[in-house]
Amino acid sequence: MTPLPHERPIPGAAQSQAQSIAARVPVLRTTRLTLRAPRIEDFAAYAGILTGPRAEAMGERLTRAEAWSDWCRLVGLWLLRGHGVWTLETADDETAGFVLIGFEPGDQEPELGWFLTAEHEGRGLAEEAARAVLAHAWGTLVLDTLVSYIAPGNHRSLALARRLGARRDGTHAGCEVWRHFPGAIA
């Protein structure tokens, strides 16, 4: 889909200002990924995930307008809370997906979340990115709690939470709550 006018960067001073703000977001590197600040151009991949059938594993599909609002909220968390969404970029500059420390309305505590494009799923990239973000959460941000809210039936995310050392800790808003612990990752 062709980006809508509000989904495109505005060249000039506004774009330079956006790049200056994005430069303050920490860049995390793994063996195969760079976790970097989101760019407006990344929204196409984000919308592709959240408006398509892959979103059903996370609860429900969003409209493109809802995806845009969600995207803006997650990106804005960087200014308000010092954490937010990272874009997962491969060595060949492809957007593989997203990982985040979020805190959206209704959440009881910060959330570690992940979602990949269909083309990049099944390669261990979500785990690689989540481990980097957990290390950042515990070491740099010194968070004392982090959970993943996982929709029932999202077997891949449940398996990943287990590999990350998380333990089931009840339910919230129809999702399973999986609690992460400092030092739990191998």
C-alpha positions as CSV (number, residue, x, y, z in Angstrom):
1,M,0.0,0.0,0.0
2,T,1.2,3.5,-0.8
3,P,1.9,5.4,2.4
4,L,-0.8,8.0,3.2
5,P,0.3,11.6,3.5
6,H,0.7,11.5,7.3
7,E,2.8,8.3,7.0
8,R,5.5,10.0,5.0
9,P,8.4,12.1,6.3
10,I,8.3,15.8,5.6
11,P,11.6,16.8,4.1
12,G,13.6,19.6,5.5
13,A,13.8,21.0,9.1
14,A,11.0,18.8,10.4
15,Q,12.7,15.6,9.2
16,S,16.1,16.8,10.7
17,Q,14.4,17.5,14.0
18,A,12.8,14.0,14.0
19,Q,16.3,12.4,13.2
20,S,17.8,14.4,16.0
21,I,15.3,13.1,18.5
22,A,15.6,9.5,17.2
23,A,19.4,9.7,17.7
24,R,18.8,9.7,21.4
25,V,17.1,6.3,21.3
26,P,19.7,3.6,22.4
27,V,20.9,1.3,19.6
28,L,21.2,-2.3,20.6
29,R,23.2,-4.8,18.5
30,T,23.0,-8.5,18.4
31,T,24.8,-11.1,16.2
32,R,22.3,-10.6,13.4
33,L,20.3,-7.5,14.2
34,T,20.4,-3.8,14.9
35,L,17.7,-2.6,17.2
36,R,17.3,1.0,16.4
37,A,14.9,3.9,16.7
38,P,11.8,3.6,14.7
39,R,11.5,5.7,11.6
40,I,8.3,6.8,9.9
41,E,9.1,4.6,7.0
42,D,9.0,1.6,9.3
43,F,5.3,2.1,9.8
44,A,4.5,0.2,6.6
45,A,6.0,-3.0,8.1
46,Y,4.3,-2.3,11.4
47,A,0.9,-1.8,9.8
48,G,1.4,-4.9,7.6
49,I,1.8,-7.0,10.8
50,L,-1.0,-5.4,12.9
51,T,-3.6,-5.1,10.1
52,G,-3.0,-8.6,8.7
53,P,-3.7,-12.2,9.8
54,R,-0.6,-12.2,11.9
55,A,-2.3,-9.8,14.3
56,E,-4.9,-12.4,15.3
57,A,-2.2,-14.3,17.3
58,M,-1.8,-11.0,19.3
59,G,-5.6,-10.7,19.9
60,E,-7.1,-8.9,17.0
61,R,-6.4,-7.1,13.7
62,L,-6.3,-3.4,13.7
63,T,-7.5,-1.0,11.0
64,R,-4.7,1.0,9.4
65,A,-5.8,4.1,11.4
66,E,-5.7,2.1,14.7
67,A,-2.3,0.8,13.8
68,W,-1.1,4.4,13.2
69,S,-2.4,5.4,16.6
70,D,-0.7,2.4,18.2
71,W,2.5,3.2,16.4
72,C,2.5,6.8,17.5
73,R,1.8,5.8,21.1
74,L,4.7,3.3,21.2
75,V,7.1,5.7,19.5
76,G,6.0,8.5,21.9
77,L,6.9,6.3,24.9
78,W,10.5,7.2,24.3
79,L,9.8,10.8,25.2
80,L,7.5,10.0,28.1
81,R,9.0,6.9,29.8
82,G,12.5,6.5,28.4
83,H,11.6,3.2,26.6
84,G,9.4,2.2,23.7
85,V,9.6,0.3,20.4
86,W,12.7,-0.6,18.5
87,T,12.8,-1.6,14.8
88,L,14.7,-4.8,14.1
89,E,16.9,-4.3,11.2
90,T,18.9,-7.1,9.5
91,A,22.4,-6.8,8.1
92,D,20.9,-6.2,4.7
93,D,18.8,-3.3,6.0
94,E,15.5,-5.2,6.0
95,T,12.9,-4.4,8.6
96,A,12.4,-7.8,10.3
97,G,9.9,-6.7,12.9
98,F,9.7,-4.9,16.3
99,V,10.5,-5.4,19.9
100,L,9.4,-3.1,22.7
101,I,9.2,-2.2,26.3
102,G,5.7,-0.8,26.4
103,F,3.2,0.5,28.9
104,E,-0.1,1.0,27.4
105,P,-3.5,1.9,28.9
106,G,-4.7,-1.0,31.0
107,D,-1.2,-2.5,31.5
108,Q,-0.3,-3.0,35.2
109,E,3.5,-2.8,34.6
110,P,6.0,-2.5,31.7
111,E,5.7,-5.1,29.0
112,L,8.2,-6.8,26.8
113,G,6.7,-7.5,23.4
114,W,7.8,-8.7,20.1
115,F,6.4,-9.3,16.6
116,L,8.1,-10.1,13.3
117,T,7.2,-9.9,9.7
118,A,6.1,-13.2,8.2
119,E,9.3,-13.3,6.1
120,H,11.5,-13.2,9.2
121,E,9.7,-15.5,11.6
122,G,11.1,-18.8,12.6
123,R,14.7,-17.8,12.5
124,G,15.2,-17.0,16.2
125,L,15.3,-13.3,15.6
126,A,12.6,-12.5,18.2
127,E,14.5,-14.3,20.9
128,E,17.8,-12.6,19.9
129,A,16.1,-9.2,20.1
130,A,14.2,-9.9,23.3
131,R,17.4,-11.1,25.1
132,A,19.1,-7.8,24.1
133,V,16.1,-5.8,25.4
134,L,16.0,-7.7,28.6
135,A,19.7,-7.0,29.2
136,H,18.9,-3.3,28.6
137,A,15.9,-3.3,30.8
138,W,17.7,-4.9,33.8
139,G,21.1,-3.3,33.3
140,T,20.6,0.2,31.8
141,L,17.0,1.0,32.8
142,V,17.2,-0.9,36.1
143,L,13.6,-1.9,35.8
144,D,12.4,-4.0,38.7
145,T,9.6,-5.7,36.8
146,L,8.8,-6.7,33.2
147,V,6.0,-8.9,31.9
148,S,4.8,-10.2,28.5
149,Y,1.1,-10.2,27.9
150,I,0.4,-13.2,25.5
151,A,-2.9,-13.9,23.8
152,P,-4.2,-17.5,24.4
153,G,-3.2,-19.7,21.5
154,N,-0.1,-17.7,20.6
155,H,2.0,-20.8,21.0
156,R,5.2,-19.3,19.4
157,S,5.2,-16.4,21.9
158,L,4.4,-18.7,24.8
159,A,7.4,-20.9,23.8
160,L,9.6,-17.9,23.5
161,A,8.6,-16.5,26.9
162,R,9.6,-19.9,28.4
163,R,13.0,-19.9,26.6
164,L,13.6,-16.4,28.0
165,G,13.0,-17.8,31.6
166,A,9.7,-16.1,32.1
167,R,7.1,-17.8,34.4
168,R,3.3,-17.7,34.1
169,D,1.8,-15.2,36.6
170,G,-1.9,-15.2,36.1
171,T,-4.0,-13.4,33.5
172,H,-4.9,-9.8,32.6
173,A,-7.4,-8.5,30.1
174,G,-7.8,-11.9,28.5
175,C,-4.0,-12.5,28.1
176,E,-1.7,-14.8,29.9
177,V,0.9,-12.8,32.0
178,W,4.4,-14.1,31.8
179,R,6.8,-12.5,34.3
180,H,10.5,-12.0,33.4
181,F,13.2,-12.1,36.1
182,P,16.7,-10.5,36.1
183,G,19.3,-13.1,35.6
184,A,16.8,-15.7,34.3
185,I,18.1,-15.6,30.7
186,A,21.0,-17.9,29.9
